[in-house]
Structure formats: structure tokens, C-alpha cells
Amino acid sequence: MALDDEEWYGKLLSHYYLTVGRSYLIERDSRQLRAIACHTKNRLWLPDFNRSLLSTSLRLLETLIINLLKPGIQYKGSDPNLQLIAELANANKRELKTFLGLTIVESDTPIKIVQKLLGILGLKLTYIGRLGSREQRERVYVFKSPGDGREEIFTSWLQRDDFIQAELVSNNNTYNLSAVSTIGKDNNLSYGADIEYRVRKTKYYPVWCNS
């Protein structure tokens, strides 16, 4: 998949803010809200708001899969932790559809549900074989790091967020969230609108609206 592909970008963004960039998630959403308000003159369509802010969706995803992101551990569909994930996913189908765009159906096995959840981050469990007696053999999976270059991208994003956080602290920057209203009109925002940066002498500068 191309590195500038919108879907791949979204998966990496979610993975980053779920893991190494977790401490910057709330600040990222505040900046994103500022960018949206800038773009729409403080009026936005509610679905745009839900799509662009990651906090709610990632907290939901974190509850379900964060402990699965450990390379080398073997998983089977009968494992109690996978059974619990499947139970929680089935009990929260509406929330998964609303915030993650994920459809869970009754026929989904625990492994299938976990694969769907990991797929949101561009990740998956890898099949390695079958274990057990002839009568009770089960498919076994492990989580492997994807090896698609995302670690280097995460390092760059972490440096960016470190710099922006330092700039915001030094400038004592605040934003009045109550100034934003929602409307029933699609503003056609894309992933490219995810907080814009200008690069000057290898440094990142947040682009703010003039108020």
C-alpha cells in the first residue's frame, strides 16, 4: 500500500496515538478541532467532528486490544482473553460501528473479531499452525510487528509532537472550544486537513487561524 494512501495514513495515525504518541492524543484532538473550526468558520458538521477526533474511538479500541500488541505471544480462539474481547465486541456492536466503522456479526469467531479490530491499525495476527491433540487441534496465531516502516514514521511524529507541545507551553496557547458550533452540512474534510504544518529550517510550526 502506498505511503500516501489515505486509508494507510489513518491506520498509522490510530496506531501512533494508541501507543507511542498516547500522551499527545488529547492535545492532538484540540489542535484538530482548532483546524476544523478554522476551515469552517467555527461551524462544523457533527460527523466531521466524530471522524476527525480520535480520543473516543481510541479509548474504545484500547479497552479491547491494547494487550494483544505484544510480539511472540501465541493466541487461540479458545483463549479466555479472546473470548472476553469477542463478548465485549458483541455487546457493543453499535458503539463499534459508530466510532470505529466496524461491523460485528453473530457468525464472527473470536479470532475474526480480533483481526477486524487489529485491522483498524493495519495490523493482524499471523497464523503459524495447529496445536493440540488430533481431536482438539486449534489454529494458533501470533502478533508480529508489521515491518512496514511505521516505526520510523512514528519517531518523526513523536519529534513533531514534542516540538509542538514545547511551543504551546512557551506561548501559553489556549483555545475556546465553546466557540465551535455544529451544523448539518458536510464540510468535505479529508485526512490531509489533519493539522497542517509548515516546515522552516527543519522545524515544525503549527498553522493557526487569525482571530
trRosetta pair geometry for C-beta under 8 A, 3 or more apart (Angstrom, degrees):
i j d omega theta_ij theta_ji phi_ij phi_ji
1 5 5.1 -84 171 27 97 155
1 7 7.4 -89 -164 79 141 102
1 8 4.7 159 129 -69 131 135
2 5 4.5 121 67 -38 84 98
2 8 7.0 -175 76 21 51 147
3 8 6.8 -113 -137 106 28 142
3 149 7.5 -46 -102 86 119 138
4 9 7.2 10 -160 -54 33 119
5 8 4.2 70 74 14 105 110
5 9 6.6 -172 87 -14 51 86
6 9 5.6 -55 -148 35 30 115
6 10 6.5 31 156 -20 64 105
6 190 7.0 -75 -124 -176 133 102
6 191 5.0 157 -146 20 90 135
7 10 5.8 -54 -153 33 31 111
7 11 6.6 31 152 -18 64 105
8 11 5.7 -54 -151 35 34 112
8 12 6.4 31 154 -15 67 107
8 122 6.4 63 -138 -93 66 143
9 12 5.9 -60 -150 39 29 108
9 13 6.2 33 154 -23 66 108
9 191 5.3 123 98 151 133 152
10 13 5.6 -52 -144 34 31 114
10 14 6.5 30 157 -17 64 104
10 191 6.0 -109 -65 -100 89 139
11 14 6.0 -57 -152 36 29 109
11 15 6.4 27 152 -17 65 108
11 120 6.7 174 -122 152 81 38
11 121 5.5 112 -172 -169 85 23
11 122 3.5 96 148 -31 144 104
12 15 5.6 -55 -144 39 33 111
12 16 6.1 37 156 -23 67 106
12 122 6.6 -7 -57 16 63 143
12 150 5.4 -157 -126 -130 107 114
12 153 6.2 -13 -177 105 141 147
12 154 7.9 -138 -176 -65 98 83
13 16 5.8 -53 -147 33 27 113
13 17 6.5 8 163 -2 63 110
13 54 7.2 -139 137 -83 104 148
13 191 7.8 -159 -17 -151 151 116
13 194 7.2 -78 -117 -159 152 166
14 17 6.4 -66 -144 46 26 97
14 18 6.0 26 158 -21 65 115
14 54 6.6 -169 -107 -145 70 126
14 57 7.6 -66 -125 112 115 117
14 58 6.3 -173 -153 -91 82 103
14 61 7.3 28 179 53 118 168
14 120 6.0 -75 112 142 162 93
14 121 5.5 -124 97 -99 109 72
15 18 5.8 -61 -143 38 26 111
15 19 6.2 -10 168 10 64 116
15 121 4.1 103 -76 -157 97 104
15 122 6.7 -68 -35 39 135 97
15 123 7.1 121 -100 -30 128 115
15 150 6.7 5 90 171 144 149
15 154 7.9 -81 109 -83 99 121
16 19 6.7 -87 -149 50 20 87
16 20 6.3 -53 -155 56 63 90
16 21 4.4 27 153 13 86 129
16 150 7.9 -140 -65 176 91 107
16 153 7.7 -93 -77 114 128 97
16 154 5.2 -175 -113 -115 98 91
16 157 5.6 -6 -159 89 151 157
17 21 4.7 -54 -94 90 49 110
17 22 6.4 108 178 -92 48 44
17 24 7.1 -103 -121 78 86 82
17 25 4.6 108 -172 -99 108 94
17 28 6.4 -96 -109 40 132 159
17 54 5.5 67 91 115 155 152
17 58 5.9 -81 108 -100 104 165
18 22 6.5 3 168 -85 16 94
18 58 5.2 -149 -86 -155 86 113
18 61 6.4 -62 -110 98 135 121
18 62 6.0 -172 -148 -80 96 92
18 66 7.0 -152 171 -101 106 94
18 121 6.9 -72 32 -99 148 128
19 22 6.3 -114 124 -39 5 103
19 69 7.0 -113 -90 128 126 163
19 154 7.9 -27 84 -140 111 144
20 154 5.3 82 54 175 143 126
20 158 6.0 -59 138 -77 117 126
21 24 5.0 -59 -178 47 84 110
21 25 6.8 116 125 -60 84 73
21 28 7.5 50 153 -40 121 143
21 154 7.1 -137 -32 -154 104 90
21 157 6.2 -45 -75 122 138 118
21 158 6.2 -139 -84 -90 87 77
21 161 6.1 123 -139 -3 105 165
22 25 5.7 -22 -160 -23 41 116
24 27 5.2 -64 -162 52 65 112
24 28 5.5 75 137 -34 86 101
24 161 4.3 -10 -125 -175 168 141
24 165 6.7 -106 -112 -60 106 124
25 28 5.6 -55 -148 32 28 114
25 29 6.6 23 157 -15 63 104
25 54 6.4 -108 -157 88 99 111
25 55 5.9 125 148 -96 111 77
25 58 6.6 -124 -144 72 144 151
26 29 5.9 -55 -151 36 32 108
26 30 6.5 35 150 -20 64 104
26 55 6.3 56 -95 -96 63 128
27 30 5.5 -52 -149 34 35 114
27 31 6.5 35 153 -17 66 103
27 161 7.5 121 87 -159 127 102
27 164 7.6 152 142 111 128 114
27 165 6.4 30 157 -96 172 92
27 168 7.3 -171 -155 35 125 167
28 31 5.8 -56 -152 37 32 109
28 32 6.2 31 151 -21 66 108
28 54 7.0 -8 100 34 123 120
28 161 7.3 -40 -71 -116 101 119
28 195 7.3 -127 -157 -1 71 143
29 32 5.3 -50 -142 37 35 114
29 33 6.3 40 156 -22 65 101
29 53 4.6 62 -144 -142 111 90
29 54 6.2 -138 -77 36 105 73
29 55 5.1 -35 -45 -30 160 108
30 33 5.8 -50 -149 33 30 111
30 34 6.6 34 150 -20 61 104
30 175 6.3 150 178 46 100 128
30 177 7.7 -85 -131 -76 83 111
31 34 5.5 -54 -154 34 35 115
31 35 6.4 35 150 -20 67 103
31 164 7.4 -7 -78 167 153 144
31 195 4.7 21 134 -96 116 143
31 206 6.7 -106 -140 -139 124 130
32 35 5.5 -51 -149 34 35 112
32 36 6.4 35 152 -18 67 103
32 52 5.3 -179 160 154 125 105
32 53 6.2 170 89 -88 134 65
32 194 6.4 -26 -114 -143 107 66
32 195 5.6 -90 -84 -43 62 99
33 36 5.7 -52 -146 37 33 111
33 37 6.2 33 155 -18 66 107
33 49 7.7 37 -113 -136 89 86
33 52 7.7 141 -77 109 54 122
33 53 6.7 25 -63 -80 94 114
33 175 7.4 154 92 116 106 144
33 177 6.5 4 136 -121 151 94
33 180 6.6 -93 177 -39 104 165
34 37 5.8 -56 -146 38 29 110
34 38 6.3 36 151 -24 63 106
34 175 5.2 -95 -87 -122 112 163
34 195 7.8 48 66 -105 97 101
34 208 6.8 -41 156 -129 132 79
34 209 7.2 -154 170 5 88 103
35 38 5.5 -51 -151 32 31 117
35 39 6.3 29 153 -19 64 108
35 193 6.3 156 143 162 124 87
35 194 7.5 110 81 -155 161 20
35 195 5.0 -148 -42 -93 146 60
35 196 6.6 141 -129 3 128 84
35 207 7.8 66 -108 80 98 92
36 39 5.6 -58 -149 37 32 111
36 40 6.1 -6 164 10 68 115
36 44 5.3 23 155 -91 115 150
36 48 6.6 151 -146 138 131 116
36 49 7.1 137 143 -96 167 64
36 52 5.8 128 -65 96 135 169
36 180 7.7 53 95 -137 103 138
36 187 7.5 110 -159 85 90 159
36 189 6.6 -27 -116 -89 93 157
36 193 7.4 84 -86 141 67 128
37 40 6.4 -74 -135 55 25 88
37 41 7.6 -58 175 119 58 6
37 42 4.8 27 -163 -97 96 54
37 44 6.9 -82 -85 -31 54 120
37 179 7.0 72 -158 98 145 99
37 180 4.8 -94 -97 -97 118 109
37 209 7.3 -105 100 -1 86 150
38 208 7.5 -163 -83 -172 140 42
38 209 3.7 -168 -116 -58 105 123
39 187 6.6 102 120 168 114 135
39 189 6.7 97 108 -96 160 107
39 193 6.3 7 -69 -155 158 134
40 43 5.2 -122 143 70 105 58
40 44 4.7 121 67 -79 163 75
40 48 8.0 121 -48 101 152 158
40 187 5.1 -56 -88 -116 121 147
42 179 5.4 -72 -139 140 132 88
42 180 5.2 -134 -159 -107 72 54
42 181 6.4 54 142 18 84 78
43 180 7.5 174 -80 -162 27 62
43 181 5.2 -15 -111 72 73 90
43 182 7.3 136 -164 -120 60 12
43 183 5.0 27 172 -10 105 123
44 48 5.2 -116 177 78 106 127
44 49 5.6 118 114 -57 127 94
44 180 6.5 -7 14 -175 110 108
44 181 7.7 156 27 89 63 43
44 182 5.7 -42 78 -115 68 63
44 183 6.8 154 79 28 15 80
44 187 5.9 -51 -137 -19 74 145
45 48 4.5 89 68 1 86 110
45 49 7.3 -155 94 -10 45 85
45 182 6.6 74 -145 -165 16 83
45 183 6.0 -57 -82 79 59 65
45 184 6.3 66 -126 -145 91 19
45 185 5.3 -131 -72 72 111 42
45 186 5.3 -33 -1 -94 170 35
45 187 5.5 -168 9 -11 105 89
46 49 5.3 -51 -153 30 40 118
46 50 6.5 36 153 -17 70 102
46 182 4.6 50 -66 -170 80 141
46 184 7.7 -12 9 -93 96 57
47 50 5.6 -52 -145 38 38 111
47 51 6.1 37 156 -20 69 106
47 186 7.4 -23 64 -105 118 84
48 51 5.8 -58 -146 38 29 109
48 52 6.0 16 162 -14 66 116
48 186 7.0 141 -51 -144 110 56
48 187 5.2 16 -80 36 163 108
48 189 5.3 95 -148 21 114 124
49 52 6.3 -68 -144 39 21 103
49 53 6.3 -4 170 1 63 115
49 182 6.4 -56 -22 -104 142 117
50 53 6.8 -69 -136 45 21 93
50 56 7.7 -52 -145 54 78 135
50 98 7.7 -77 -175 163 147 84
50 99 7.1 -117 -176 -114 109 64
51 189 7.5 162 85 78 125 113
52 189 6.4 -11 -73 109 126 149
52 193 7.8 -49 -119 93 125 109
52 194 7.3 -175 -149 -97 89 78
53 56 6.9 56 113 11 102 95
54 57 5.9 -77 -158 53 52 103
54 58 5.1 36 157 -18 92 119
55 58 6.3 -71 -144 42 19 102
55 59 6.3 19 162 -20 62 109
56 59 6.0 -57 -149 32 27 110
56 60 6.6 26 154 -16 62 106
56 99 5.5 -113 119 -136 104 134
57 60 5.8 -57 -155 36 33 112
57 61 6.3 27 151 -15 67 109
57 99 4.2 -175 -95 162 81 100
57 100 5.4 140 -153 -76 105 71
58 61 5.4 -51 -140 42 38 111
58 62 5.8 48 155 -29 68 103
59 62 5.5 -48 -143 32 29 117
59 63 6.7 38 154 -25 59 100
60 63 6.0 -52 -159 25 30 114
60 64 7.1 13 152 -9 61 110
60 92 7.6 -164 -156 144 114 146
60 95 6.2 -162 -131 145 145 116
60 96 7.2 -175 154 -92 136 61
60 99 5.6 104 18 93 154 144
60 100 6.6 -127 93 -41 131 116
61 64 6.0 -69 -156 40 35 105
61 65 6.1 -35 175 32 74 107
61 66 7.8 107 126 -51 70 81
61 100 6.5 124 -67 -95 103 132
61 117 6.6 158 -141 -167 87 97
61 120 6.3 -119 -118 84 140 149
61 121 7.9 137 172 -45 144 107
62 65 7.5 -90 -127 53 18 67
62 66 4.7 25 -159 -48 65 123
63 66 7.5 47 -32 -1 9 107
63 88 7.5 -136 128 161 110 152
64 85 5.4 93 -165 -141 85 96
64 88 6.2 -163 -105 95 94 132
64 89 6.6 72 -131 -68 138 93
64 117 5.6 -117 117 -146 132 152
65 68 4.8 -52 -166 27 76 120
65 69 7.0 77 143 -34 88 92
65 85 7.0 69 -77 -133 68 136
65 114 6.9 134 -108 -145 109 78
65 117 4.9 172 -52 134 139 129
65 118 6.3 -179 -158 -72 152 72
66 69 6.3 -51 -166 14 41 112
67 70 7.1 -22 176 -11 52 116
67 81 7.1 -98 96 -169 131 142
68 73 8.0 -138 -150 73 52 129
68 75 7.4 14 -137 -70 102 149
68 114 6.7 168 -117 -159 165 116
68 118 7.0 -95 106 -79 138 113
68 125 7.7 -71 177 -72 123 106
68 143 5.9 140 159 -58 80 147
69 123 7.4 -9 -109 168 93 171
69 143 6.4 -145 -128 160 31 157
70 73 5.1 43 94 -4 104 126
70 143 6.4 93 63 63 42 133
71 142 7.4 50 -166 161 53 104
71 143 5.8 -113 -100 99 42 84
71 144 5.9 62 -132 -122 96 39
71 145 5.5 -32 -79 -29 132 85
72 142 6.1 -12 -138 -165 15 126
72 143 7.6 -42 15 64 33 73
73 142 6.5 153 72 -139 38 81
73 143 6.5 10 52 26 86 99
74 128 7.5 -87 -119 43 99 135
74 131 8.0 37 172 -1 146 150
74 140 5.3 -13 -166 -173 111 110
74 141 7.1 136 -157 72 59 39
74 142 5.5 -44 -95 -81 55 87
75 79 5.7 -82 -154 1 70 152
75 82 6.1 110 -171 -54 111 133
75 111 7.5 143 124 -106 112 90
75 114 7.5 -116 149 117 154 171
75 125 6.0 -73 54 -139 132 145
75 140 7.2 141 69 -161 41 59
75 141 4.8 -33 64 69 94 92
75 142 7.0 152 12 -91 84 34
75 143 7.5 56 -8 -29 125 86
76 79 5.2 128 60 -33 70 93
76 82 7.4 -152 86 25 41 148
76 131 7.5 -98 -80 53 130 110
76 138 4.5 51 -153 128 124 140
76 139 7.0 147 -132 78 76 52
76 140 5.7 -37 -79 -102 88 66
76 141 7.5 155 -80 20 38 80
77 82 6.2 -120 -144 112 33 144
77 109 5.6 -32 -136 164 133 117
77 110 4.8 140 -153 57 74 108
77 111 4.8 -65 -87 -28 94 103
77 138 6.4 -145 32 -163 90 118
77 139 7.0 50 -14 57 106 93
78 82 7.7 60 63 64 14 119
78 83 7.2 8 -165 -52 33 114
78 138 6.2 -91 5 -111 113 158
79 82 4.4 76 69 13 98 106
79 83 6.7 -165 90 -10 48 86
79 110 7.7 -164 52 128 79 150
80 83 5.4 -55 -145 37 33 115
80 84 6.3 35 156 -21 67 104
81 84 5.7 -51 -149 34 32 112
81 85 6.6 37 151 -20 63 102
82 85 5.5 -47 -146 34 37 114
82 86 6.4 39 153 -19 65 103
82 110 4.1 94 148 159 102 131
82 111 6.9 11 -173 -68 142 55
82 114 5.9 -51 -135 -47 100 136
83 86 5.8 -54 -151 36 31 112
83 87 6.4 33 150 -21 64 106
83 110 5.7 -58 -83 -91 43 148
84 87 5.5 -52 -147 35 34 114
84 88 6.3 31 156 -16 66 105
85 88 5.9 -57 -148 39 29 108
85 89 6.1 29 154 -20 65 109
85 110 6.6 101 70 -154 97 93
85 113 6.4 168 122 109 99 122
85 114 6.0 61 109 -81 149 91
85 117 7.4 -97 176 2 125 159
86 89 5.7 -55 -144 37 29 112
86 90 6.3 27 158 -16 64 107
86 108 7.4 -170 -140 111 103 97
86 109 7.5 -61 -111 159 143 36
86 110 4.0 -86 -45 -102 135 78
86 113 4.9 141 -106 35 77 154
86 114 7.8 -58 -63 -38 83 83
87 90 6.0 -58 -149 38 27 108
87 91 6.3 20 155 -15 63 112
88 91 5.7 -61 -146 41 31 109
88 92 6.1 -5 164 10 67 115
89 92 6.4 -78 -140 54 25 88
89 93 7.2 65 157 -78 62 62
89 96 6.3 40 -152 -56 78 154
89 104 5.2 170 151 -106 104 158
89 108 7.9 -76 111 98 134 139
89 113 4.9 161 63 -168 164 133
89 117 7.3 -110 -95 -59 134 122
90 93 6.4 0 -155 -51 34 99
90 104 6.1 -141 -92 137 53 137
90 106 7.7 71 -130 -108 118 55
90 113 7.9 -67 -44 -104 81 150
92 95 4.4 -38 178 42 97 117
92 96 5.7 105 116 -26 87 94
93 96 5.8 -61 -148 38 30 110
93 97 6.3 27 156 -18 66 108
93 103 7.9 32 -164 -152 97 46
93 104 4.9 -126 -115 56 92 109
94 97 5.8 -58 -150 37 30 110
94 98 6.1 25 155 -18 66 111
95 98 5.7 -56 -140 39 31 109
95 99 5.9 -7 175 12 69 114
96 99 7.0 -68 -127 52 19 85
96 100 5.1 -40 -165 45 60 118
96 102 4.4 -64 161 71 101 106
96 103 7.8 165 111 -79 108 17
96 104 5.9 48 78 -13 151 115
97 100 7.4 -40 -73 59 9 74
97 101 6.8 31 -160 -130 44 19
97 102 6.3 -112 -83 66 44 50
97 103 6.1 52 -100 -88 99 59
97 104 7.9 -115 -52 13 90 80
100 120 5.9 -48 -165 -106 111 147
102 116 5.8 115 -155 153 116 115
102 117 7.1 33 -133 -89 162 58
102 120 6.9 -56 -68 -67 122 119
104 108 5.7 -92 -159 25 73 153
104 113 6.3 34 -126 -118 110 101
104 116 7.2 169 -89 85 77 160
105 108 5.4 120 61 -24 67 99
108 112 4.4 -140 -160 95 79 124
108 113 5.0 98 144 -61 124 84
108 116 7.3 -31 -148 -10 141 139
109 112 4.5 98 49 5 74 104
109 113 7.1 -139 92 -5 39 86
110 113 5.7 -55 -147 35 31 111
110 114 6.3 30 156 -17 65 106
111 114 5.7 -56 -148 38 32 111
111 115 6.3 33 154 -20 66 106
111 125 7.0 -102 -154 60 90 143
111 139 7.2 1 -75 86 168 121
111 141 6.7 132 -136 -7 116 145
112 115 5.7 -54 -148 36 30 112
112 116 6.5 33 152 -21 63 104
113 116 5.7 -53 -152 33 32 112
113 117 6.5 30 152 -17 65 106
114 117 5.7 -55 -149 38 33 111
114 118 6.2 28 156 -14 68 108
114 125 6.4 28 117 -14 120 129
115 118 5.9 -55 -141 42 30 108
115 119 6.1 44 153 -34 62 105
115 124 5.7 27 -140 -138 85 88
115 125 6.2 -93 -85 27 83 94
116 119 5.5 -51 -151 25 28 120
116 120 7.7 43 150 -30 56 89
117 120 6.2 -40 -172 7 38 112
118 121 6.0 -65 -169 43 50 102
118 123 4.3 -91 177 90 98 91
118 124 5.3 143 109 -93 130 36
118 125 6.7 139 15 -24 165 74
118 143 7.9 -151 -123 -118 147 108
119 122 7.1 40 -164 -84 42 22
119 123 7.2 -127 -78 58 26 51
119 124 6.5 37 -76 -79 72 88
122 146 6.7 17 125 -94 96 162
122 148 7.5 -84 143 44 129 155
122 150 7.8 152 85 -65 136 149
123 143 7.3 20 170 -150 119 101
123 146 6.1 -111 -107 -57 73 114
125 141 3.7 49 154 158 119 135
125 142 6.7 155 -161 73 81 18
125 143 5.7 -57 -107 -78 70 66
126 141 6.1 147 69 -158 34 80
126 142 5.7 -28 59 64 91 73
126 143 7.4 131 11 -114 85 19
126 144 5.1 4 0 5 137 116
127 139 6.1 -41 -135 -176 105 110
127 140 7.4 109 -154 78 58 47
127 141 5.5 -44 -90 -97 46 82
128 140 5.5 -53 61 98 93 95
128 141 6.6 143 5 -118 86 27
128 142 5.7 32 -24 1 133 104
129 139 7.8 -175 114 -145 23 55
129 140 5.8 -8 71 48 63 107
130 137 4.5 34 166 175 122 111
130 138 6.4 162 -150 76 77 27
130 139 5.8 -45 -96 -91 77 44
130 140 6.5 154 -113 1 23 91
131 137 6.8 163 80 -146 22 69
131 138 6.2 -27 61 58 73 79
131 140 5.0 47 1 -42 109 135
132 136 4.5 -103 163 103 131 82
132 137 4.5 179 71 -103 102 40
132 138 5.4 70 -3 8 140 81
133 136 5.0 47 54 38 89 92
133 137 6.8 -120 82 -54 34 70
134 137 6.3 -13 -140 -31 24 111
144 147 7.8 -25 141 -11 102 106
145 151 7.9 16 -177 -50 128 120
146 150 6.4 44 66 12 124 123
149 152 5.5 -42 -173 33 73 113
149 153 6.5 73 133 -19 81 102
150 153 5.2 -57 -151 40 45 115
150 154 6.0 50 151 -26 74 102
151 154 5.6 -51 -148 34 31 114
151 155 6.6 37 151 -23 63 101
152 155 5.6 -48 -152 29 34 114
152 156 6.7 33 150 -16 63 103
153 156 5.7 -56 -155 36 35 112
153 157 6.3 32 150 -17 68 107
154 157 5.6 -55 -144 40 33 111
154 158 6.1 37 155 -24 66 105
155 158 5.7 -52 -147 33 29 113
155 159 6.7 30 153 -18 62 103
156 159 5.8 -54 -153 34 32 111
156 160 6.5 35 149 -20 64 106
157 160 5.4 -52 -150 35 35 117
157 161 6.3 30 154 -16 68 105
158 161 5.8 -54 -144 39 31 107
158 162 6.3 38 153 -23 64 104
159 162 5.6 -50 -146 33 30 115
159 163 6.5 29 155 -18 63 106
160 163 5.9 -61 -155 36 28 109
160 164 6.3 22 154 -16 66 108
160 197 7.1 -61 -152 -94 124 165
160 204 4.8 62 -137 -19 84 167
161 164 5.6 -51 -140 39 34 109
161 165 6.1 38 159 -22 66 106
162 165 6.0 -58 -150 35 25 111
162 166 6.5 24 154 -17 61 108
163 166 5.8 -58 -153 36 31 110
163 167 6.4 30 151 -19 66 107
163 203 6.6 -174 -167 -158 150 84
163 204 5.3 121 87 49 140 104
164 167 5.5 -55 -149 36 34 113
164 168 6.3 33 154 -20 67 105
164 204 6.4 -52 -58 105 91 121
164 206 5.7 89 -133 -51 107 113
165 168 5.8 -53 -147 36 30 110
165 169 6.4 30 155 -18 64 106
166 169 5.8 -55 -148 37 30 110
166 170 6.3 26 156 -16 65 109
167 170 5.9 -59 -145 39 29 107
167 171 6.0 8 162 -2 66 115
167 173 7.7 16 125 -5 78 132
167 205 7.8 156 -123 -129 167 56
167 206 6.7 177 96 5 144 110
168 171 6.1 -68 -140 49 26 98
168 172 8.0 107 164 -70 55 6
168 173 4.6 -87 -144 41 75 113
168 206 7.8 42 -65 0 92 152
169 172 7.4 20 -176 -72 30 47
173 208 7.9 -133 -148 -86 137 149
176 179 4.6 75 101 -16 105 111
177 180 6.1 -48 -173 19 54 111
189 193 4.7 -86 -160 43 93 152
190 193 5.7 115 58 -3 57 96
191 194 5.5 -14 -173 -15 57 117
193 196 7.3 -46 -153 -49 43 95
195 206 6.9 -38 -179 -137 114 90
195 207 7.7 163 -175 43 67 86
196 207 4.5 -26 87 35 102 135
197 204 4.8 -30 -164 -156 134 95
197 205 6.5 135 -162 59 74 47
197 206 6.7 -45 -107 -98 76 38
197 207 6.7 -158 -99 -13 25 96
198 204 7.8 131 68 -156 43 48
198 205 4.9 -28 63 60 91 106
198 207 6.1 99 -16 -66 98 104
199 202 6.9 3 -176 -115 101 19
199 203 7.1 152 -154 69 59 37
199 204 6.4 -28 -100 -95 69 55
199 205 7.7 178 -88 15 22 85
200 203 5.8 -31 71 59 71 90
200 205 6.0 17 16 -12 111 127
